[in-house]
Amino acid sequence: MELEIKRLSALPGQDASPQRPGPPSGYCEVLGDNPEQSAAARLFGPIPLRYIVARALLVPSPQPHQPVGGHPER
């Protein structure tokens, strides 16, 4: 099983967006870090709440001298 960190965007009873109703009972909707480029919500659709196994308390961001790809500039 592959684990991914995603941002919860809607829980049951919450609208996912003004154009889209929220997920059904027992499900949630998730987004990637870059919603305009991420296909998370479109690819996964509503996911069962039982699939949430943990909560990320700290997600480190890249250091100022290190680009997002993780490789220092040469």
Secondary structure, 3 states (H helix, E strand, C coil): CCCCCCEEEECCCCCCECCECCCCCCEEEEECCCCCCCCHHHHHCCEEHHHCCCCCCCCCCCCCCCCCCCCCCC
